[in-house]
Amino acid sequence: MNKTLKIVGLALVMLASHAPKAETLSFQMTIDEMEVEVAPGFKNKVWAFNGQVPGPLIHARQGDRLLVTVQNNTTLAHTVHWHGTHQMNSWKMDGVPNVTQLAIQPGESFVYDFIADRPGSLWYHCHVNVPEHVGLRGMWGPMVVDPKEPTEIEKEVTKEALLMFSGWDSKVAMEYGKGGHPTDKDDYYSINGKSFPITQPLRVKEGDVVRLRLYAVSSDVSYHMHGHDVLVTHKDGLPLDSPYLADVVYVPQGGRMDVIARMDNPGIWINHDHIESHTSNAGKMPGGAVTIIEYEGVKPEPWYAWKDKEYQPDFYMSESMKLGYGLHNIDVFKAQAPLVERTKKRRKKPTAE
């Protein structure tokens, strides 16, 4: 009996020695006043984390300590709320102004120090005047925390894709401090900050097992993939006891659903938000929260809408998810400095020596 216990104990020690160890991840984030092109001919002023919308991908392991220094380079106050993180023994890091902290004033910084205590598809966003800052100004980004014990289906995944759905109101697009009233109505919708046709295809190979992390950032979503059913595996980052197949997956505002699709039907397939008003740009179709899955080896027809598309492989953060743990800035999401600043830089003359 003692010999058996020793063997079991030795096995547990060996398993523990091979388990990934939690680390401290330290990084900087700024908040900057920028402009993004959401759709052809439509720009929106934003407060952008690290100058991009969505903000940079934060990828960590369950149990990692995160030290995030946030510098506010804008003219208004902000905070960062780590949506989905429990903040066990770190409630002052929850990012709610006048509840857990004073808001970060213009020109000031704040260090968030907490443990990634909950796994899954999480996100971060400002918690000051949420209807405007999050709803209309792009103050959000993804945080993926890998679990200590992944499920069997998670181990099969060959490709990750993150889709963050949001709405925009063109009436107040270029005026900070406006919008977000309950009677206001969005008229543009996007995936990862872009509306069709300036979204990107998701390119796959037959046999891929694709995990799509669906984030309903500032609008409800009814996600529909043509040509495939999806297996709904996680809700708000946590695994479901009974995953289920679905044709349309509803995600409430602020929520996340993870779905897994087996790429077993080669073709070129649209997938989109099935709330019909979300598939237009200011009422003009096609537009909005629409993308296309393109199978490798399937030749598009000459009339295909995206036959000449300039492909950006990291638009769904698939490449960044392969890079390991830390903060990943993504060039395709970079916003522009406001026109006034860009003009000043062009006119600036070199100083005489």
MORAVEN-V523709 format. One record per pair of residues at least 6 apart in sequence whose C-alpha atoms are under 8 Angstrom apart, sorted by sequence separation. I is the first residue (numbers start at 1). J is the second residue. If there is no record, write none. Layout:
i=<I/I>
j=<J/J>
//
This chain:
i=<37/38/48/49/50/72/87/94/95/97/104/127/133/134/172/189/190/233/234/251/273/277/279/280/281/301/313/314/36/37/48/49/87/93/96/126/127/172/188/192/233/272/279/280/281/300/35/36/92/93/126/191/279/280/320/35/36/91/92/125/233/234/278/279/280/35/36/169/233/278/279/320/34/35/232/233/278/279/33/34/81/82/231/232/33/34/81/82/126/231/232/317/33/34/80/81/125/126/231/232/32/33/80/81/125/169/230/231/31/32/79/80/124/125/169/170/229/230/273/314/31/32/34/36/79/123/124/169/170/229/230/232/272/273/315/30/31/32/33/79/123/124/168/169/170/229/272/314/315/30/31/32/93/123/124/167/168/169/228/236/237/271/272/29/30/31/93/122/123/167/168/235/236/237/270/271/312/29/30/93/121/122/123/167/168/235/236/237/270/271/121/122/167/225/235/270/271/90/121/122/166/167/224/225/234/235/269/270/79/90/120/121/165/166/224/233/234/268/269/78/79/103/119/120/165/166/223/224/232/233/234/268/269/77/78/119/120/164/165/166/222/223/232/233/248/268/47/77/78/87/88/118/119/120/164/165/166/222/223/232/233/267/268/77/87/119/163/164/165/221/222/223/231/232/267/76/77/87/88/116/118/163/164/221/222/230/231/266/76/87/97/220/221/230/231/268/75/85/86/95/96/97/135/136/220/221/230/267/72/74/85/86/95/96/135/136/220/221/229/230/266/268/72/73/74/85/135/136/219/220/228/72/73/84/219/228/72/73/216/218/219/228/71/72/215/216/217/218/71/72/85/136/214/216/217/228/71/84/216/217/227/22/25/29/31/70/71/83/84/215/216/22/23/24/25/26/27/28/29/30/31/32/33/69/70/82/83/215/216/22/23/24/25/26/27/28/29/30/31/32/33/69/70/82/83/215/22/23/24/25/26/27/28/29/30/31/32/69/70/82/83/214/215/227/22/24/28/30/31/68/69/81/82/136/213/214/226/67/68/80/81/136/213/214/225/226/67/68/80/81/132/135/213/214/225/226/66/67/79/80/81/132/212/213/225/66/67/79/80/132/211/212/224/225/65/66/78/79/131/132/211/212/223/224/65/66/78/79/131/159/161/163/165/211/212/223/224/65/66/78/131/158/159/160/161/162/163/164/165/166/210/211/223/224/64/65/77/157/158/159/160/161/162/163/164/165/166/167/209/210/222/223/63/64/157/158/159/160/161/162/163/164/165/166/167/209/210/221/222/63/64/156/157/158/160/162/164/165/166/209/210/221/222/62/63/157/165/208/209/221/61/62/138/207/208/60/62/165/207/208/62/206/207/61/205/206/204/206/206/140/135/60/62/134/135/54/55/57/58/59/60/61/62/134/53/54/55/56/57/58/59/60/61/62/47/53/54/55/56/57/58/59/60/61/62/195/53/54/55/57/59/61/53/54/151/48/189/197/202/204/206/46/47/48/49/188/189/196/197/201/202/203/204/205/206/46/47/48/49/189/196/199/200/201/202/203/204/205/45/46/47/49/121/188/189/195/196/199/200/201/202/203/204/44/46/187/188/195/196/197/201/203/187/188/194/195/196/187/194/195/196/187/191/190/191/189/190/191/188/189/190/157/54/201/200/202/200/122/202/121/122/200/120/121/120/119/120/119/192/165/192/44/42/45/44/45/43/44/45/43/45/122/121/121/54/53/54/53/193/192/38/84/84/163/162/38/39/161/162/38/39/160/161/162/37/38/39/160/161/39/40/160/39/159/160/39/57/59/57/61/59/60/59/60/58/59/58/59/58/59/57/58/56/57/56/57/56/57/55/56/52/55/50/54/53/52/53/52/53/51/52/51/51/48/45/37/27/36/26/27/35/36/25/34/35/34/35/34/35/33/34/33>
j=<43/44/54/55/56/78/93/100/101/103/110/133/139/140/178/195/196/239/240/257/279/283/285/286/287/307/319/320/43/44/55/56/94/100/103/133/134/179/195/199/240/279/286/287/288/307/43/44/100/101/134/199/287/288/328/44/45/100/101/134/242/243/287/288/289/45/46/179/243/288/289/330/45/46/243/244/289/290/45/46/93/94/243/244/46/47/94/95/139/244/245/330/47/48/94/95/139/140/245/246/47/48/95/96/140/184/245/246/47/48/95/96/140/141/185/186/245/246/289/330/48/49/51/53/96/140/141/186/187/246/247/249/289/290/332/48/49/50/51/97/141/142/186/187/188/247/290/332/333/49/50/51/112/142/143/186/187/188/247/255/256/290/291/49/50/51/113/142/143/187/188/255/256/257/290/291/332/50/51/114/142/143/144/188/189/256/257/258/291/292/143/144/189/247/257/292/293/113/144/145/189/190/247/248/257/258/292/293/103/114/144/145/189/190/248/257/258/292/293/103/104/128/144/145/190/191/248/249/257/258/259/293/294/103/104/145/146/190/191/192/248/249/258/259/274/294/74/104/105/114/115/145/146/147/191/192/193/249/250/259/260/294/295/105/115/147/191/192/193/249/250/251/259/260/295/105/106/116/117/145/147/192/193/250/251/259/260/295/106/117/127/250/251/260/261/298/106/116/117/126/127/128/166/167/251/252/261/298/104/106/117/118/127/128/167/168/252/253/261/262/298/300/105/106/107/118/168/169/252/253/261/106/107/118/253/262/107/108/251/253/254/263/107/108/251/252/253/254/108/109/122/173/251/253/254/265/109/122/254/255/265/61/64/68/70/109/110/122/123/254/255/62/63/64/65/66/67/68/69/70/71/72/73/109/110/122/123/255/256/63/64/65/66/67/68/69/70/71/72/73/74/110/111/123/124/256/64/65/66/67/68/69/70/71/72/73/74/111/112/124/125/256/257/269/65/67/71/73/74/111/112/124/125/179/256/257/269/111/112/124/125/180/257/258/269/270/112/113/125/126/177/180/258/259/270/271/112/113/125/126/127/178/258/259/271/113/114/126/127/179/258/259/271/272/113/114/126/127/179/180/259/260/271/272/114/115/127/128/180/208/210/212/214/260/261/272/273/115/116/128/181/208/209/210/211/212/213/214/215/216/260/261/273/274/115/116/128/208/209/210/211/212/213/214/215/216/217/218/260/261/273/274/115/116/209/210/211/212/213/214/215/216/217/218/219/261/262/273/274/116/117/209/210/211/213/215/217/218/219/262/263/274/275/116/117/211/219/262/263/275/116/117/193/262/263/116/118/221/263/264/119/263/264/119/263/264/263/265/266/217/217/143/145/217/218/138/139/141/142/143/144/145/146/218/138/139/140/141/142/143/144/145/146/147/133/139/140/141/142/143/144/145/146/147/148/281/140/141/142/144/146/148/141/142/239/137/278/286/291/293/295/136/137/138/139/278/279/286/287/291/292/293/294/295/296/137/138/139/140/280/287/290/291/292/293/294/295/296/137/138/139/141/213/280/281/287/288/291/292/293/294/295/296/137/139/280/281/288/289/290/294/296/281/282/288/289/290/282/289/290/291/283/288/288/289/288/289/290/288/289/290/260/164/311/311/313/312/236/316/236/237/315/236/237/237/237/238/238/315/289/316/170/170/173/173/174/173/174/175/174/176/256/256/258/192/192/193/193/333/333/190/236/237/316/316/193/194/316/317/194/195/316/317/318/194/195/196/317/318/197/198/318/198/318/321/281/317/321/320/325/324/325/325/326/325/326/326/327/327/328/327/328/327/328/328/329/329/330/329/330/330/333/329/333/333/333/334/334/335/334/335/335/336/335/338/335/326/335/326/327/335/336/326/335/336/336/337/337/338/337/338/338>
//
